[in-house]
Amino acid sequence: MTNYVKTIYNLNMTNQEVLELIDVNPVLQQQIIDSIPNNLDETSKALFLYTKLCSVLDYDDLFWASEQQGPAQERHADPEFIKYVTSQNPYVVCYDFNIICAKLMEKIGAKVEFRHGQDNIKYGSGHTDLYLVITQNNNLPSELQIGDSIRLLGYSDMNNIKVDGNVSPALQKRENEKPKDYRSRTKQFENLVLAITKEVLKQDDLEKKRQAEKIYNKENVEQLVQEYTKFSTQNNMKLEEIEKFNLLFEQFGKIDLRELPALLYAKQMFSNITQDLEDKDKYRFTVIKEKQGPESYTLAAIMSSKGENSNYYLKIDPPHDLKEISHEQLQNDFLTGNLDYMNAYFSPKVIIPDIQSPFLDEKIQQMFPMEEVNAWMNDGFDIENDMRFHNSYGVEYAKYIKFRRGQQIKLNNQSTQTRREYYNLEQSNNKTQQKTNTQESEYEKVY
């Protein structure tokens, strides 16, 4: 990532104050504005600008992985960083994206406003939405929420346009507007967005790239599975489940996407290929963070398949690296803190099977009294009669507690075995020593 000169500005500014003081990089400005077709009306030009910006910029995966803390957070909270954002240095988050978008909207005469959940929110201190105020299109008189957000993995137009070929800015409902009129207006708006997006994809050659790289949607996957089934039947072959995954994932290294879109691509592909498999609940896609230094992390993901006797794990290091990882290596990485769950985005539904995690151990201790946890480890627990384990999250925690209890039993057995082996060794040594002493005594009698 391009280095930048630390800010000379007061970091206690509002978004509007930053907008008035900071200029967009002139190379980026020219690239975006020169791309807008002249034959569009003002609303369409504003939508084109937003969509084009989403296709050029990328959400900063380091900011996401660091859970908005440390150097990554400080960098994006600095208004000076905005000047260094280009297509070659494209990593942004919600607040610098919004400033860049708003500044460019001003250049083409579009009206925008910042909205946020708190009054007078300071730049870089929390999420802010950007609204485009539509005034020139009589069919769409309203406000349009366009500020790109990524509160959930994948919920980002910067990702979606590269992977799915679409964006989804939200048209706001007018006060006292009838549902029928709002639906009609929304349909018109969706058609407009679709037409604009197609134009941007055509201009960027993104659609051609997506097709060439076989970005997997559901139809692509079904076709590939059919081809695989036909091939295996004709050749009397029945490939193992792991080999099926490998057939699909071999495309991953060929895609031309940056880190976060690549991770979204992998997540969607994993969902597509597992949704029709038997017992699909045994498959997990878990986004994690990988330690790079003090308060510095990158994104990674673990794709897991739980088997009766053993599990299968694949590790993704976006944008291109996907490889099998052993249970031992994965377990060691979690215990040493090299890999970890992300607290802000954690859900029990993505717990990696049969992997001990200090993060999860702490979660269990926070949720249940320590006496109970200790009792479960020693005596087991009754899931059937404990309502805390009857919801979907409770079931996942119960699985983890069972796994940890199994570990504890195994450890106790190993300890008992070690003590028994040590005792037997001592007994053997004592007998040997007694035999030696007897032999020495007999020797002394003779001589």
C-alpha positions in Angstrom: 0.0 0.0 0.0 1.3 3.4 -1.0 2.9 5.4 1.9 1.5 8.8 2.6 2.6 11.9 4.5 0.9 12.0 7.9 -1.9 14.5 8.2 -1.5 18.2 9.0 -5.2 18.5 9.7 -7.1 18.3 12.9 -8.4 14.7 13.3 -11.5 16.0 15.1 -13.3 17.1 11.9 -16.7 16.2 10.6 -17.2 14.6 7.2 -18.4 17.9 5.8 -15.3 19.7 7.0 -13.1 17.0 5.5 -15.0 17.3 2.2 -14.3 21.0 2.1 -10.6 20.7 2.8 -9.4 17.5 1.0 -9.0 17.0 -2.8 -9.3 13.7 -4.6 -6.2 12.4 -6.3 -6.3 14.1 -9.7 -5.4 10.9 -11.6 -8.4 9.1 -10.0 -10.7 12.1 -10.6 -9.8 12.2 -14.3 -10.2 8.4 -14.7 -13.7 8.4 -13.2 -15.2 11.6 -14.6 -13.8 11.1 -18.1 -15.4 7.6 -18.2 -19.0 9.1 -17.8 -20.9 9.1 -21.2 -22.1 12.5 -22.3 -25.5 11.3 -23.4 -26.8 10.5 -19.8 -29.1 12.7 -17.8 -27.8 14.0 -14.4 -29.3 11.2 -12.3 -27.8 8.6 -14.6 -24.4 10.3 -14.6 -24.4 10.2 -10.8 -25.3 6.5 -10.8 -22.6 5.8 -13.4 -20.0 7.7 -11.3 -20.9 5.6 -8.2 -20.9 2.3 -10.1 -17.6 3.1 -11.8 -16.0 4.1 -8.5 -17.1 0.7 -7.0 -15.5 -1.1 -10.0 -12.2 0.7 -9.5 -11.8 0.8 -5.7 -11.6 -2.1 -3.2 -12.5 -2.4 0.5 -9.3 -2.6 2.6 -9.1 -6.3 3.8 -6.5 -5.3 6.4 -8.9 -2.9 8.0 -11.6 -5.6 8.0 -9.2 -8.3 9.4 -7.9 -5.9 12.1 -11.5 -5.3 13.3 -11.1 -1.6 12.8 -8.2 -1.2 15.2 -4.5 -0.5 15.0 -2.5 0.9 12.1 -5.2 0.1 9.5 -7.8 2.1 11.4 -5.4 5.0 11.9 -4.5 5.1 8.3 -8.1 5.4 7.1 -9.1 7.9 9.8 -6.4 10.2 8.5 -8.0 12.6 5.9 -4.6 13.0 4.1 -4.8 9.3 3.1 -7.7 10.2 0.6 -5.2 12.0 -1.7 -3.3 8.8 -2.2 -6.2 6.6 -3.3 -5.9 5.6 -7.0 -6.7 2.6 -9.1 -3.2 1.4 -8.3 -3.7 2.1 -4.6 -7.4 1.3 -4.4 -8.0 0.3 -0.7 -10.7 2.3 1.1 -13.3 1.9 3.8 -16.7 3.5 4.2 -15.5 7.0 5.3 -12.8 7.6 2.7 -15.0 6.1 0.0 -17.8 8.4 0.9 -15.6 11.5 0.8 -14.1 10.5 -2.6 -17.6 9.8 -4.0 -19.1 13.0 -2.6 -16.2 15.1 -3.9 -16.6 13.6 -7.4 -20.4 14.1 -7.3 -19.8 17.8 -6.6 -17.6 18.0 -9.7 -20.5 16.8 -11.9 -23.1 19.0 -10.1 -24.8 16.2 -8.1 -26.1 17.0 -4.6 -25.1 14.6 -1.8 -25.6 14.6 2.0 -23.9 12.6 4.8 -26.2 10.7 7.2 -25.2 8.9 10.3 -26.7 7.5 13.5 -25.0 10.0 15.8 -25.1 13.8 15.7 -21.9 15.5 14.6 -20.0 12.2 14.1 -16.3 12.8 13.5 -14.6 11.6 10.4 -13.1 8.1 10.9 -14.9 7.4 14.1 -17.9 5.4 12.9 -20.0 4.4 9.9 -21.5 7.1 7.8 -24.0 6.7 4.9 -23.9 8.9 1.8 -27.2 10.0 0.1 -27.6 11.2 -3.4 -30.5 13.7 -3.6 -32.3 13.2 -6.9 -33.7 16.4 -8.3 -33.6 16.1 -12.1 -35.5 12.9 -12.8 -39.2 13.3 -12.5 -39.8 9.6 -12.4 -37.5 9.2 -9.4 -37.9 12.2 -7.1 -36.4 11.0 -3.9 -33.1 10.3 -2.1 -30.8 7.5 -2.9 -28.5 5.8 -0.4 -25.2 5.2 -2.3 -22.5 5.1 0.4 -20.8 1.7 0.1 -21.0 -0.3 3.2 -19.5 -3.6 4.3 -21.0 -4.3 7.7 -21.4 -8.0 6.7 -18.9 -10.0 4.6 -19.8 -9.6 1.0 -22.4 -6.9 1.5 -20.5 -4.3 -0.5 -21.1 -3.0 -4.0 -17.3 -2.8 -4.4 -17.3 -6.6 -4.1 -20.6 -7.4 -5.8 -19.8 -5.6 -9.1 -16.6 -7.6 -9.5 -18.1 -11.0 -8.4 -21.8 -10.9 -9.3 -21.8 -8.0 -11.8 -24.3 -5.9 -9.9 -24.7 -3.0 -7.4 -27.6 -2.3 -5.2 -28.0 1.3 -4.1 -31.2 1.7 -2.0 -34.0 4.0 -3.2 -35.6 5.7 -0.1 -39.4 5.7 0.4 -41.0 9.1 0.4 -43.1 10.2 3.4 -46.7 9.1 3.1 -46.0 7.4 -0.2 -48.3 4.5 -1.0 -46.7 1.0 -1.3 -47.9 0.6 -4.8 -46.3 3.9 -6.0 -43.1 3.0 -4.2 -42.9 -0.4 -5.8 -43.5 1.1 -9.2 -40.8 3.8 -8.7 -38.4 1.1 -7.3 -38.9 -1.0 -10.5 -38.1 1.9 -12.7 -35.0 2.6 -10.6 -33.8 -1.0 -10.7 -34.1 -1.0 -14.5 -32.0 2.2 -14.6 -29.3 0.8 -12.3 -29.2 -2.4 -14.3 -28.6 -0.4 -17.6 -25.9 1.7 -15.9 -24.2 -1.3 -14.5 -24.1 -3.0 -17.8 -22.5 0.0 -19.4 -19.8 0.1 -16.7 -19.1 -3.6 -17.0 -18.9 -3.2 -20.8 -16.5 -0.3 -20.4 -14.3 -2.0 -17.9 -14.5 -5.3 -19.8 -15.5 -6.8 -16.4 -18.3 -8.9 -17.9 -15.9 -10.5 -20.4 -13.4 -11.1 -17.5 -16.1 -12.7 -15.3 -17.2 -15.1 -18.1 -13.6 -16.0 -19.0 -12.7 -16.8 -15.4 -15.9 -18.8 -14.9 -17.1 -16.9 -11.8 -19.4 -19.5 -10.4 -23.0 -18.8 -10.1 -25.5 -21.6 -9.4 -26.0 -22.4 -13.1 -22.2 -22.7 -13.7 -21.9 -25.1 -10.8 -24.9 -27.2 -11.9 -23.4 -27.5 -15.4 -20.0 -28.5 -14.0 -21.5 -31.1 -11.7 -23.5 -32.6 -14.6 -20.3 -32.8 -16.7 -18.5 -34.4 -13.8 -21.4 -36.9 -13.3 -21.4 -37.8 -17.0 -17.7 -38.3 -17.0 -17.5 -40.4 -13.9 -20.4 -42.6 -15.1 -18.9 -43.2 -18.5 -15.6 -44.2 -17.0 -17.0 -46.2 -14.1 -15.4 -43.7 -11.7 -16.6 -42.5 -8.4 -14.3 -39.8 -7.2 -14.0 -39.0 -3.5 -15.7 -36.0 -2.0 -12.4 -34.2 -1.6 -11.6 -34.7 -5.3 -15.0 -33.2 -6.2 -13.9 -30.1 -4.2 -10.6 -30.0 -6.0 -12.3 -30.1 -9.4 -14.2 -27.0 -8.5 -11.5 -25.1 -6.6 -8.8 -25.5 -9.2 -10.3 -22.3 -10.8 -9.6 -20.3 -7.8 -6.0 -19.6 -8.6 -6.8 -18.2 -12.0 -9.1 -15.4 -11.1 -8.0 -11.8 -11.3 -9.5 -10.3 -8.1 -8.0 -8.6 -5.1 -8.2 -9.9 -1.6 -11.8 -9.3 -0.3 -13.6 -9.9 -3.7 -11.5 -13.1 -4.0 -12.7 -14.2 -0.6 -16.3 -13.4 -1.4 -15.9 -15.4 -4.7 -14.6 -18.4 -2.7 -17.4 -18.1 -0.2 -20.1 -18.0 -2.9 -18.5 -20.9 -4.7 -18.3 -23.0 -1.6 -22.0 -22.3 -0.9 -22.9 -23.2 -4.4 -21.1 -26.6 -4.4 -22.3 -27.7 -1.0 -25.9 -26.6 -1.0 -27.0 -29.8 -2.9 -24.7 -32.2 -1.3 -26.0 -34.7 1.3 -25.7 -33.6 4.9 -24.7 -30.1 3.8 -24.6 -28.9 7.4 -21.2 -30.6 7.9 -19.6 -28.1 5.6 -18.3 -24.8 7.0 -16.8 -21.7 5.5 -15.2 -19.6 8.3 -13.5 -16.2 7.7 -10.7 -15.7 10.2 -7.7 -13.4 10.7 -4.1 -14.2 10.4 -1.5 -12.4 12.5 1.1 -10.4 10.6 2.5 -8.2 13.5 1.5 -6.2 16.5 -2.2 -5.2 15.9 -1.8 -6.2 12.3 -3.8 -8.9 10.6 -4.7 -10.2 7.1 -7.9 -12.1 6.1 -8.0 -15.8 5.6 -10.7 -18.5 5.5 -11.0 -22.2 6.5 -13.3 -24.4 4.5 -14.0 -27.5 6.5 -15.8 -30.8 6.0 -16.5 -32.9 9.1 -16.2 -36.7 8.6 -17.0 -39.6 10.8 -13.4 -40.4 11.6 -11.5 -37.4 10.4 -12.1 -33.9 9.0 -10.9 -32.1 5.9 -9.6 -28.6 6.0 -8.7 -26.1 3.2 -7.1 -22.8 3.9 -7.5 -19.7 1.7 -5.0 -16.9 1.7 -6.6 -14.4 -0.7 -6.3 -13.5 -3.4 -4.9 -16.7 -5.0 -3.6 -19.3 -2.5 -5.8 -22.2 -1.6 -4.4 -25.4 -0.1 -5.1 -28.3 2.2 -4.0 -27.8 5.8 -3.6 -30.6 8.4 -5.6 -30.8 11.6 -2.3 -30.6 13.6 -1.1 -27.5 11.8 -4.5 -25.8 12.0 -4.7 -26.6 15.7 -1.3 -25.3 16.4 -2.0 -22.0 14.5 -5.0 -21.4 16.7 -3.3 -22.2 20.0 -0.3 -20.0 19.2 -2.6 -17.1 18.1 -1.3 -17.1 14.5 -4.9 -17.7 13.4 -8.1 -16.6 15.3 -11.8 -15.8 15.0 -12.8 -12.2 14.5 -14.9 -11.1 17.5 -16.9 -8.4 15.8 -18.1 -10.8 13.1 -18.2 -14.1 14.9 -21.2 -16.5 14.8 -21.4 -20.0 16.4 -22.6 -21.3 13.0 -19.0 -20.9 11.6 -17.1 -22.7 14.4 -14.4 -24.9 12.8 -15.1 -28.5 13.9 -12.6 -30.2 16.3 -10.3 -27.2 16.6 -9.6 -25.9 20.1 -9.6 -22.1 20.3 -8.7 -19.8 23.3 -11.3 -17.4 21.8 -14.0 -20.1 22.1 -12.9 -21.2 25.5 -13.3 -17.7 26.7 -16.7 -17.4 25.1 -17.9 -20.5 26.9 -16.6 -19.2 30.2 -18.4 -15.9 29.6 -21.7 -17.6 28.8 -21.8 -20.3 31.6 -20.7 -20.4 35.2 -17.2 -21.8 35.7 -18.5 -24.5 38.1 -20.8 -25.8 35.4 -18.1 -25.8 32.8 -15.8 -27.8 35.1 -18.6 -30.2 36.0 -19.3 -30.7 32.2 -15.6 -31.5 31.6 -15.6 -34.1 34.4 -19.1 -35.6 34.2 -20.6 -34.6 30.9 -23.9 -32.7 30.5 -27.5 -33.3 29.7 -28.3 -31.5 26.4 -31.9 -32.8 26.2 -33.0 -31.1 29.5 -30.9 -27.9 29.2 -32.9 -25.3 27.3 -29.7 -23.2 26.8 -28.7 -25.8 24.2 -32.0 -26.0 22.3 -31.5 -23.1 19.8 -29.2 -23.2 16.8 -26.4 -21.3 18.6 -26.7 -23.5 21.7 -26.3 -26.6 19.7 -23.0 -25.3 18.2 -21.7 -24.4 21.7 -22.7 -27.9 22.9 -20.7 -29.5 20.1 -17.7 -27.5 21.1 -18.0 -28.3 24.8 -18.4 -32.0 23.9 -15.2 -31.8 21.8 -13.3 -30.1 24.6 -14.5 -32.7 27.1 -13.3 -35.5 24.7 -9.9 -33.7 24.6 -9.9 -33.6 28.4 -10.7 -37.3 28.8 -8.0 -38.2 26.2 -5.5 -36.0 28.1 -6.5 -37.6 31.4 -6.1 -41.1 29.9 -2.7 -40.2 28.5 -1.7 -38.8 31.9 -2.9 -42.0 33.5 -1.1 -44.1 30.9 2.1 -42.0 31.4 1.9 -42.5 35.2 1.3 -46.2 34.7 4.3 -46.5 32.3 6.4 -44.5 34.7 5.4 -46.8 37.6 6.1 -49.9 35.5 9.5 -48.5 34.5 10.3 -47.8 38.2 9.2 -51.3 39.2 11.4 -52.7 36.4 14.3 -50.6 37.5 13.9 -51.7 41.1 13.8 -55.3 40.1 16.9 -54.8 38.0 18.6 -53.1 40.9 17.6 -55.8 43.3 19.0 -58.5 41.0 22.2 -56.5 40.6 22.5 -56.2 44.4 21.9 -59.9 44.8 24.6 -60.8 42.3 27.1 -58.5 44.0 26.4 -60.1 47.3 26.9 -63.6 45.9 30.2 -62.4 44.4 31.4 -61.1 47.7 30.6 -64.5 49.3 32.7 -66.3 46.8 35.7 -64.0 47.0 
